Amino acid sequence: MKKHNFNAGPCVLPREAVESAIEAIRDFDGTGIGILEISHRTPGWERIMAETRQLWKDLLNIPDNYEVLFLGGGASTQFFMVPANLLKTKAAYLQTGVWAKKAAKEAKFYGDVEIVASSEDKNYTYIPKDYTIPTDADYFHITTNNTIYGTEIKEDIDCPIDLVADMSSDIMSRPVDVSKYALIYGGAQKNVGPAGVTFVIIRRDLLGKIERNLQTMVNYKTHAAEEARNISMFNTPPVFPIFVMHETLKWVKELGGVEAMNKINKEKAEILYAEIDRNSMFKGTAEKDSRSIMNVCFVMADEHKDKEAAFMEFAKERGMVGIKGHRSVGGFRASIYNACPLESVQALVKCMQDFEMANK
């Protein structure tokens, strides 16, 4: 039976990237040595690093005054690296979910934090709209896609101060005007690779801007050395995850880039949300104008709450993997990232339709 992977992360990867990774484990770059064993100071690896940075720049049209870094520690490490490098007196945060809340908590170690708006009052089922960004803050932090709750900021907002964004779960799913951001970061394990590497896109004038003494590894300037061959290689980088990222981004480029990817993603989301809205057994959890095209959250309709376990088993028997909702929301969550094929979304829709018919 074919499996349909809707895991929230780590998640489905392009088959092409997986096959390339398998081959590279056996033999990287014709060296006779596998990617898991290769030195990161060999010419072949330095080429992969340079190509991966260039793929990021090409796919997102990143301006020349930005650097792309590949670091360890996940997005959660960026929760404190961002304020360590950027927060002088006060930072502003938009609180749209548990990860945004955790990011704000870490920032409080370095200065004052103002929560400009929060959707916690309705369990983060919407994106706040009417708020004022304080111009006396050092930066404004947003989380563009909220994986747990299925909400998303789908446009690049105009911001009067430096804008920082956690794009862990929607990067490369749509075009982004990088010039509107001071810094973009995220874990790779949704759209651009496996767990183990974190991307940071940072405007160069921010490097070394803060006056506080920082530990070497916490300082972005450490990882953005002027000498190109040392960028992201102050210490040994997460070699294998970066290689899979390289292959994943090649796949995105071959498909037509982020514009083509966005069209595909919108189609997948529209099909699934249409079924949720039509099907008498289910209902969506996020407000419609805030719905994510990456993470689709839904629960049983009120009159069918007793059938949740039955549908979970029904779906499992038909090859659906990873659709159990986060405990904060309950119900179900289908993560339909870039590499999730339309075929899988159609299979889930058919599963929902069959369950409705079986329970009439």
Steps between C-alpha positions, in 0.01 A plus 500: 500500500627845409569725796401867496727701729334799672748528788556853629879473508723322438280434204475388141798579274526495121577147381775644281675648805467175693647295214790744460567482872504120494754504218711764675514286814658229288728728299517880515614688190684201358745495789429144606417637845144552625351839591477390864878452507630779277704791634322833481828653378510306174442691174188294426336602825598864465330492159180359656501776763546770237232350274253469786545866596457596134181295469354693794600829339360405161172352620414790733674777302700586811669843465879524502508667842370184670685187606363147523622292793456133586518436874418233757264513795166529326271802490477484879865609523414797281244604762794622711758568226273763342464717813862438599608658172224756442331604824645812664208622713162372378359255247145456371340160441180382333373200698323261265581163652709303744825547306449876475432504875819304570701736279374800699586325826862454392528863392417617852847388611647786295258791543139610514247320283170649385231262376328721244212255447409142583244246383539287813148603608358266233768231519693662214234431239554832321770749401458836680455789259441828682818576689762770507869423466696715749760705316722517808559123495822357361312248287159341444483119508235291325444129445364477148346152523368340816544127454296389800197720436487518120518879459728699273610851409502472122636842408818695574384771736619859486692570818641834621782326692721197437276199432607154621310188393498138604412330169572144611189348349419709192836606354524420127123446482439847357701793363646721775621858468814450708580872487207562739671293770807559711530130583319180405567169672360152537556130545540316172279202584181617331568619146874510442655187646523268799544595864848606603568828321358849553500772234559866582466778242645816652559853373873561521481834681363313803815293542691621804251783554428420865745628761459226760764233533378180341621144517680417177244252371204726582636787291369499142818674390696186591309300240501764226873534445603726215696214346234307306643154565455549876136614498304262727817298557653656813439156647406178323164561331212248495629348178235241418193723564657773286558251219134393509403869506715551189317220319158620621560854375619364164164322480311823577696683231433226243127522571504870415603663827292638785241656267416159354518345848251755633253419225519128580469562874193720458334234288564229761371718783188608312407139426538392863330803655211465254443144620519601867238769439277266298527182707237470775739298718769768541563868564807721474659659806672811359304805392464490123694818424793372710518145366844361428580339167765290676321353804131421471335447840153356544290314757183292500178700475336546840239231440767248399763552769460140612631381162848657524679175587302317234608742228861484615496123462309525170763738361790290627362194323506701176864606532463843659802573722549784749153654498445501876456861614724662758371461854444879517234475231399135486338338202707477186776686318614442144833662430515550124846645455672544164591134456154371592356392164154595376428127484530475880257788556254340260537171687422669832195671349376166366556349846289775660225451242496124551478545877204733459321249278569217745347697787185635343 
